[in-house]
């Protein structure tokens, strides 16, 4: 008997109380005729995880180690999707309606900032197929369980869509099931895994030829800049371990947004340095990140600053101006160091006007010249004709949306798409009339390195 008792799983004292209070707070609404979303939030004594639970089927894991912030979403309470040129406008309208029909119950001091996850592909015409399974063109997803850690505090929110008409007891059971998943212990340890490159697209020779054609186009004045991309496909002996790399990515890249995202299909893993926008209700902050060089480089490159970086700063400033009372832009770019490489970096911030909403602003920002080129329309058309490889969500965006114009959205860089025992890594480079094909090839190889190291342990 004593031996059996020792095998029982320890249950936190607060868990039994939370279950009881969740039932008491939620049951009157679950049993009513009310419609729309329901959220019930609690503050709980729970440490932040290093990865999503091993048994999770549908999750969104977002972490900014430098500011001690972490979000984890499990399950799906509500999803809105869109595609095409009006995708951000359509999702903005859906988000506004969603918030007007949202019943929110909080216990004690529980005041969550994040309410939903938001993500999108680079191309508004992207449609998932064999690759990027589960990733819609653009989506807002409210998880069944949303947990937020910020500076030592943890807030857990249970969400459901009352329009589904679920029986209250079934809904409570589903919530408790996701809660059990959240509390499952970490198991296993990471071992380096042998892998082999099965597809490099394009290979180094073809890539340099593509760069040369883009340079010639820019030299003739057709384009100022175009962003070309490459992929590297790895095959492993077993299914790719997408959880174990996360702690190392958080340690090596504390200033990045470290992500693990799945919507029931493929897995997206990223440690992205570029903040597309951060809004806190009254102000907005964006990163102009363009111009990449080895971290060992000490001398400034005036050509890179003028041809690659300055156009990105100008484009972001112009996109934000209609939504801001005032704008602040650093006079000269700084340097963002990321282990093996560095970027030119300019911070841009402004005070928001009342009409500025997250997805309206985003529609003007994306794609910046850092991921698309300029002039925007000509660059995108040129890429569509000559680079037919599908980027999927690479150079799209991912992050979270909250109440009162709070949001944090990052450009999806330094990422890998994982499907079973294969992982596809993505990298790109901005090409101008002064670009050199061999140098641009080395840049993409440097950009592959963070995910190569994370996935192979080498």
C-alpha positions as CSV (number, residue, x, y, z in Angstrom):
1,X,0.0,0.0,0.0
2,X,2.8,2.4,0.9
3,X,4.5,1.6,-2.4
4,X,1.4,2.4,-4.4
5,X,0.9,5.6,-2.5
6,X,4.4,6.7,-3.4
7,X,3.6,6.5,-7.1
8,X,0.6,8.8,-6.9
9,X,1.1,12.1,-8.7
10,X,1.4,15.1,-6.3
11,X,-1.4,17.5,-6.8
12,X,-0.8,21.2,-6.0
13,X,-2.9,22.6,-3.2
14,X,-4.1,25.5,-5.4
15,X,-5.3,23.1,-8.2
16,X,-8.3,21.7,-6.3
17,X,-9.4,25.3,-5.3
18,X,-9.0,26.5,-8.9
19,X,-11.2,23.6,-10.2
20,X,-13.9,24.5,-7.7
21,X,-13.8,28.2,-8.4
22,X,-13.8,27.7,-12.1
23,X,-16.9,25.6,-11.9
24,X,-18.6,28.2,-9.6
25,X,-17.7,31.2,-11.8
26,X,-18.3,29.6,-15.2
27,X,-21.4,27.5,-14.7
28,X,-23.9,30.3,-14.6
29,X,-22.7,31.6,-17.9
30,X,-22.3,28.2,-19.5
31,X,-25.9,27.4,-18.5
32,X,-27.3,30.6,-19.8
33,X,-28.4,31.7,-23.2
34,X,-25.5,34.1,-23.6
35,X,-23.5,33.9,-26.8
36,X,-20.0,34.9,-28.0
37,X,-16.7,34.1,-26.1
38,X,-16.3,33.4,-22.4
39,X,-13.0,33.8,-20.6
40,X,-12.4,33.0,-16.9
41,X,-9.0,34.2,-15.5
42,X,-7.1,33.3,-12.4
43,X,-3.7,34.2,-11.0
44,X,-1.9,30.9,-10.0
45,X,1.6,30.0,-8.6
46,X,2.9,28.3,-11.7
47,X,6.5,28.5,-13.1
48,X,7.0,29.2,-16.8
49,X,7.6,26.2,-19.0
50,X,10.6,25.8,-21.3
51,X,8.5,24.3,-24.1
52,X,4.9,23.3,-24.9
53,X,3.7,20.0,-23.3
54,X,4.8,16.9,-25.0
55,X,1.3,15.6,-25.4
56,X,-0.1,18.9,-26.9
57,X,-1.8,18.6,-30.3
58,X,-2.5,22.3,-31.0
59,X,-0.3,24.8,-29.3
60,X,1.3,28.3,-29.5
61,X,4.4,29.0,-27.5
62,X,5.7,32.6,-27.4
63,X,8.7,33.7,-25.3
64,X,10.7,36.9,-24.9
65,X,13.5,35.8,-22.4
66,X,15.0,39.3,-22.0
67,X,11.7,40.7,-20.6
68,X,10.8,37.5,-18.7
69,X,7.6,37.1,-20.7
70,X,6.1,33.8,-21.9
71,X,2.7,32.8,-23.4
72,X,1.4,29.3,-24.0
73,X,-1.9,28.5,-25.7
74,X,-3.4,25.0,-25.8
75,X,-6.4,23.9,-27.8
76,X,-8.7,26.1,-29.9
77,X,-11.8,27.9,-28.6
78,X,-12.3,30.2,-31.7
79,X,-10.5,30.8,-35.0
80,X,-11.0,33.4,-37.6
81,X,-9.2,33.1,-41.0
82,X,-8.7,35.2,-44.1
83,X,-6.7,35.4,-47.3
84,X,-6.1,37.7,-50.2
85,X,-5.3,41.4,-50.3
86,X,-8.0,42.3,-47.7
87,X,-7.0,39.6,-45.2
88,X,-5.9,42.1,-42.5
89,X,-9.0,44.3,-42.9
90,X,-11.2,41.2,-42.7
91,X,-9.5,40.0,-39.6
92,X,-9.7,43.4,-38.1
93,X,-13.4,43.5,-38.5
94,X,-13.8,40.0,-37.1
95,X,-11.6,40.9,-34.1
96,X,-13.7,44.0,-33.4
97,X,-16.9,42.0,-33.5
98,X,-15.4,39.2,-31.3
99,X,-14.5,41.7,-28.6
100,X,-18.0,43.2,-28.4
101,X,-19.5,39.7,-27.6
102,X,-16.8,38.6,-25.1
103,X,-17.8,37.8,-21.5
104,X,-14.8,38.1,-19.2
105,X,-14.6,37.0,-15.6
106,X,-11.5,37.6,-13.5
107,X,-10.7,36.2,-10.1
108,X,-8.7,38.5,-7.8
109,X,-5.9,40.4,-9.5
110,X,-5.9,38.3,-12.7
111,X,-5.6,40.8,-15.5
112,X,-4.3,39.1,-18.7
113,X,-2.7,41.3,-21.4
114,X,-2.9,38.7,-24.2
115,X,-6.2,37.5,-25.5
116,X,-5.5,35.7,-28.8
117,X,-2.6,34.6,-31.1
118,X,-2.3,36.1,-34.6
119,X,-0.2,34.9,-37.5
120,X,0.1,35.2,-41.2
121,X,2.0,34.0,-44.3
122,X,4.2,36.3,-46.3
123,X,2.1,36.1,-49.5
124,X,-1.6,37.1,-49.3
125,X,-2.4,34.4,-51.9
126,X,-0.6,31.5,-50.0
127,X,-2.7,28.4,-49.5
128,X,-1.4,25.5,-47.4
129,X,-1.0,22.1,-49.1
130,X,1.4,19.2,-48.5
131,X,3.7,21.7,-46.7
132,X,2.7,24.1,-43.9
133,X,-0.2,21.8,-42.9
134,X,-2.5,23.5,-40.4
135,X,-1.2,27.0,-41.2
136,X,-3.9,29.2,-42.8
137,X,-3.0,32.2,-44.8
138,X,-3.8,34.5,-41.9
139,X,-5.6,33.7,-38.6
140,X,-6.6,34.9,-35.2
141,X,-6.8,32.0,-32.7
142,X,-8.2,32.1,-29.2
143,X,-6.9,29.0,-27.4
144,X,-9.0,27.0,-24.9
145,X,-6.3,27.5,-22.3
146,X,-4.1,30.7,-22.4
147,X,-1.3,31.0,-19.8
148,X,0.7,34.2,-19.4
149,X,3.9,34.6,-17.4
150,X,5.2,38.1,-16.9
151,X,7.9,39.0,-14.4
152,X,7.2,36.3,-11.9
153,X,3.3,36.3,-12.2
154,X,1.2,33.7,-13.9
155,X,-2.3,34.2,-15.2
156,X,-4.3,31.3,-16.6
157,X,-7.4,32.0,-18.7
158,X,-10.0,29.4,-19.7
159,X,-11.8,30.3,-23.0
160,X,-14.7,28.8,-24.8
161,X,-17.1,29.8,-27.7
162,X,-20.6,29.8,-26.3
163,X,-22.0,29.8,-29.8
164,X,-21.1,26.1,-30.0
165,X,-23.8,25.2,-27.5
166,X,-21.6,22.7,-25.6
167,X,-23.0,21.0,-22.5
168,X,-21.5,22.8,-19.5
169,X,-20.1,19.6,-18.0
170,X,-18.4,18.7,-21.3
171,X,-16.9,22.1,-21.5
172,X,-15.6,21.9,-17.9
173,X,-14.1,18.4,-18.7
174,X,-12.3,19.8,-21.7
175,X,-10.8,22.7,-19.7
176,X,-9.7,20.3,-17.0
177,X,-8.1,18.1,-19.6
178,X,-6.1,21.0,-21.1
179,X,-5.1,21.9,-17.5
180,X,-3.8,18.4,-16.9
181,X,-1.8,18.6,-20.1
182,X,-0.2,21.9,-18.9
183,X,0.8,20.4,-15.6
184,X,2.4,17.2,-16.9
185,X,6.1,16.9,-15.9
186,X,9.0,17.4,-18.2
187,X,10.5,14.1,-19.4
188,X,13.5,13.0,-21.3
189,X,16.8,14.7,-22.2
190,X,18.1,15.9,-25.5
191,X,20.7,14.0,-27.6
192,X,22.3,15.4,-30.7
193,X,20.7,13.7,-33.8
194,X,22.4,12.9,-37.0
195,X,20.9,14.4,-40.1
196,X,21.6,14.9,-43.7
197,X,20.8,17.6,-46.2
198,X,18.4,16.2,-48.8
199,X,17.5,19.4,-50.6
200,X,19.1,22.8,-50.9
201,X,16.8,25.0,-52.9
202,X,18.3,26.7,-54.9
203,X,21.8,25.2,-54.6
204,X,24.7,27.6,-54.3
205,X,25.4,27.9,-58.0
206,X,21.7,28.7,-58.9
207,X,21.5,31.1,-55.9
208,X,24.4,33.1,-57.1
209,X,22.9,33.3,-60.6
210,X,19.6,34.5,-59.1
211,X,21.4,37.2,-57.2
212,X,23.4,38.3,-60.3
213,X,20.1,38.7,-62.2
214,X,18.6,40.7,-59.3
215,X,21.7,42.9,-59.2
216,X,21.5,43.6,-62.9
217,X,17.8,44.5,-62.6
218,X,18.6,46.9,-59.8
219,X,21.5,48.4,-61.7
220,X,19.1,49.2,-64.6
221,X,16.9,51.1,-62.2
222,X,13.9,48.7,-62.4
223,X,14.2,48.0,-58.7
224,X,16.0,49.5,-55.7
225,X,15.9,46.3,-53.7
226,X,14.5,42.8,-53.8
227,X,14.6,40.1,-51.2
228,X,15.5,36.6,-52.3
229,X,15.0,33.4,-50.2
230,X,16.5,29.9,-49.9
231,X,15.6,26.8,-48.1
232,X,17.5,23.9,-46.6
233,X,15.7,20.6,-46.0
234,X,17.2,18.2,-43.4
235,X,16.1,14.5,-42.9
236,X,16.6,12.8,-39.5
237,X,16.4,9.1,-38.6
238,X,13.5,9.8,-36.2
239,X,10.8,12.4,-35.8
240,X,12.4,15.8,-35.2
241,X,12.5,16.8,-31.5
242,X,11.0,20.3,-31.7
243,X,10.8,20.8,-27.9
244,X,14.4,20.3,-26.7
245,X,15.9,23.1,-28.8
246,X,13.7,25.8,-27.2
247,X,15.7,26.3,-23.9
248,X,19.0,26.6,-25.8
249,X,17.4,29.1,-28.3
250,X,16.1,31.2,-25.3
251,X,19.6,31.2,-23.7
252,X,21.5,32.0,-26.9
253,X,19.0,34.6,-28.2
254,X,17.5,36.3,-25.1
255,X,16.5,39.4,-27.1
256,X,14.6,37.4,-29.7
257,X,11.1,36.1,-29.7
258,X,11.4,32.4,-29.4
259,X,8.5,30.5,-30.9
260,X,7.0,27.1,-31.2
261,X,3.7,27.0,-33.1
262,X,1.4,24.2,-34.4
263,X,-2.2,24.2,-35.4
264,X,-2.5,20.4,-35.4
265,X,-0.1,19.8,-38.4
266,X,3.4,21.0,-39.1
267,X,5.5,22.7,-36.4
268,X,7.1,26.2,-36.8
269,X,10.2,26.8,-34.7
270,X,11.8,30.3,-34.6
271,X,14.1,32.6,-32.8
272,X,13.3,35.8,-34.6
273,X,15.1,39.1,-33.9
274,X,12.7,41.5,-35.8
275,X,9.8,43.1,-34.0
276,X,7.2,44.1,-36.7
277,X,5.2,46.1,-34.2
278,X,4.6,46.4,-30.4
279,X,1.6,48.4,-29.2
280,X,0.8,49.2,-25.6
281,X,-2.4,51.2,-26.1
282,X,-1.0,54.6,-26.5
283,X,2.3,54.1,-28.4
284,X,3.8,51.9,-31.1
285,X,7.3,50.6,-31.5
286,X,8.8,49.0,-34.7
287,X,12.2,47.6,-35.6
288,X,13.9,48.6,-38.9
289,X,16.3,45.6,-39.2
290,X,18.1,45.4,-42.5
291,X,21.8,44.9,-43.4
292,X,23.5,41.7,-42.2
293,X,27.2,41.0,-41.7
294,X,29.4,38.6,-39.7
295,X,29.5,39.5,-36.0
296,X,33.3,39.8,-36.2
297,X,33.0,42.8,-38.6
298,X,33.9,46.1,-36.9
299,X,33.9,48.6,-39.7
300,X,30.7,50.3,-40.8
301,X,29.6,49.8,-44.4
302,X,28.1,53.1,-45.8
303,X,26.8,51.3,-48.9
304,X,24.8,48.8,-46.8
305,X,23.4,51.6,-44.7
306,X,22.4,53.7,-47.7
307,X,21.0,50.9,-50.0
308,X,19.7,48.3,-47.6
309,X,18.9,49.9,-44.3
310,X,17.8,53.4,-45.0
311,X,14.9,52.4,-47.4
312,X,13.4,50.2,-44.6
313,X,13.5,53.0,-42.1
314,X,11.8,55.4,-44.6
315,X,9.1,52.8,-45.4
316,X,8.2,52.1,-41.8
317,X,8.2,55.8,-40.9
318,X,5.8,56.5,-43.9
319,X,3.5,53.6,-43.0
320,X,3.2,54.8,-39.4
321,X,2.8,58.5,-40.0
322,X,-1.0,58.4,-40.7
323,X,-1.6,56.6,-37.4
324,X,0.7,58.7,-35.1
325,X,0.6,62.2,-33.5
326,X,4.4,62.1,-33.4
327,X,7.2,59.8,-34.5
328,X,10.7,59.3,-33.2
329,X,13.4,57.8,-35.3
330,X,17.0,57.2,-34.3
331,X,19.4,59.4,-36.3
332,X,21.7,56.6,-37.3
333,X,21.5,52.8,-37.2
334,X,22.9,50.9,-34.3
335,X,24.1,47.3,-34.3
336,X,22.2,44.2,-33.1
337,X,24.5,41.3,-32.3
338,X,23.2,37.8,-32.6
339,X,26.1,35.4,-31.9
340,X,27.5,34.6,-35.3
341,X,26.0,37.6,-37.2
342,X,24.9,41.2,-36.7
343,X,22.2,43.5,-38.2
344,X,21.9,47.2,-38.7
345,X,19.1,48.3,-36.4
346,X,17.0,51.4,-36.0
347,X,14.3,51.8,-33.4
348,X,11.1,53.7,-34.6
349,X,8.4,54.7,-32.2
350,X,5.3,57.0,-32.1
351,X,2.3,58.2,-30.1
352,X,-0.8,56.6,-31.5
353,X,-3.9,58.5,-32.8
354,X,-7.3,57.2,-31.6
355,X,-8.2,55.6,-34.9
356,X,-5.0,53.4,-35.0
357,X,-5.8,49.7,-34.6
358,X,-3.3,46.9,-34.7
359,X,-4.4,45.2,-37.8
360,X,-5.0,48.4,-39.7
361,X,-1.5,49.5,-39.0
362,X,-0.2,46.1,-39.9
363,X,-1.8,46.3,-43.3
364,X,0.3,49.3,-44.1
365,X,3.6,47.9,-42.7
366,X,3.7,44.4,-44.3
367,X,5.7,43.7,-46.2
368,X,8.5,46.1,-45.3
369,X,11.4,46.4,-47.7
370,X,13.4,44.2,-45.3
371,X,11.4,41.1,-46.5
372,X,9.9,42.3,-49.8
373,X,12.0,45.0,-51.4
374,X,11.2,48.3,-53.0
375,X,9.4,49.8,-54.7
376,X,7.0,47.3,-53.1
377,X,4.7,46.4,-56.0
378,X,7.5,46.1,-58.5
379,X,9.7,44.0,-56.2
380,X,6.8,41.6,-55.3
381,X,5.9,41.2,-59.0
382,X,9.6,40.5,-59.9
383,X,9.8,37.9,-57.1
384,X,6.5,36.3,-58.2
385,X,7.8,35.8,-61.7
386,X,11.3,34.6,-60.9
387,X,11.1,33.0,-57.5
388,X,8.2,30.6,-57.5
389,X,9.3,28.8,-54.3
390,X,6.6,29.1,-51.6
391,X,7.8,30.9,-48.4
392,X,4.7,30.0,-46.4
393,X,4.9,31.8,-43.0
394,X,8.6,32.6,-43.4
395,X,8.9,36.4,-43.5
396,X,5.2,36.6,-42.5
397,X,4.5,37.3,-38.9
398,X,3.4,35.9,-35.5
399,X,2.5,37.2,-32.1
400,X,-0.4,38.1,-29.8
401,X,-3.3,40.5,-29.6
402,X,-4.7,41.9,-26.4
403,X,-7.3,44.4,-25.1
404,X,-7.1,48.2,-25.7
405,X,-4.7,48.1,-28.7
406,X,-2.1,45.9,-27.0
407,X,-0.1,43.6,-29.3
408,X,3.3,42.2,-30.1
409,X,3.9,40.9,-33.6
410,X,7.3,39.7,-35.0
411,X,8.6,39.0,-38.5
412,X,9.2,35.3,-38.8
413,X,12.9,35.0,-39.4
414,X,15.5,32.4,-38.3
415,X,12.9,29.7,-38.5
416,X,12.3,26.0,-39.4
417,X,9.2,24.2,-40.5
418,X,9.1,20.6,-39.1
419,X,7.1,17.8,-40.6
420,X,7.7,14.3,-39.1
421,X,11.4,13.4,-39.5
422,X,12.1,16.4,-41.8
423,X,12.9,20.0,-41.1
424,X,13.0,22.8,-43.6
425,X,15.1,25.9,-42.7
426,X,14.6,29.3,-44.4
427,X,17.0,32.2,-45.0
428,X,17.0,35.2,-47.3
429,X,19.0,38.3,-48.3
430,X,18.2,41.8,-49.5
431,X,19.7,42.4,-53.0
432,X,20.6,45.8,-54.3
433,X,22.7,47.1,-57.2
434,X,25.9,46.8,-55.0
435,X,25.3,43.3,-53.8
436,X,27.9,40.5,-54.5
437,X,26.6,37.0,-55.1
438,X,29.3,35.2,-53.2
439,X,28.8,37.5,-50.2
440,X,25.0,37.0,-50.3
441,X,25.5,33.3,-50.3
442,X,27.6,33.4,-47.2
443,X,24.9,35.6,-45.5
444,X,22.2,32.9,-46.0
445,X,24.6,30.3,-44.7
446,X,25.1,32.4,-41.5
447,X,21.3,32.8,-41.2
448,X,20.8,29.0,-41.4
449,X,23.2,28.4,-38.5
450,X,20.9,29.2,-35.5
451,X,18.3,26.5,-36.5
452,X,21.0,24.1,-37.7
453,X,22.6,24.2,-34.3
454,X,19.3,24.1,-32.5
455,X,18.1,21.0,-34.3
456,X,21.3,19.0,-34.7
457,X,23.1,20.0,-31.5
458,X,26.2,20.9,-33.4
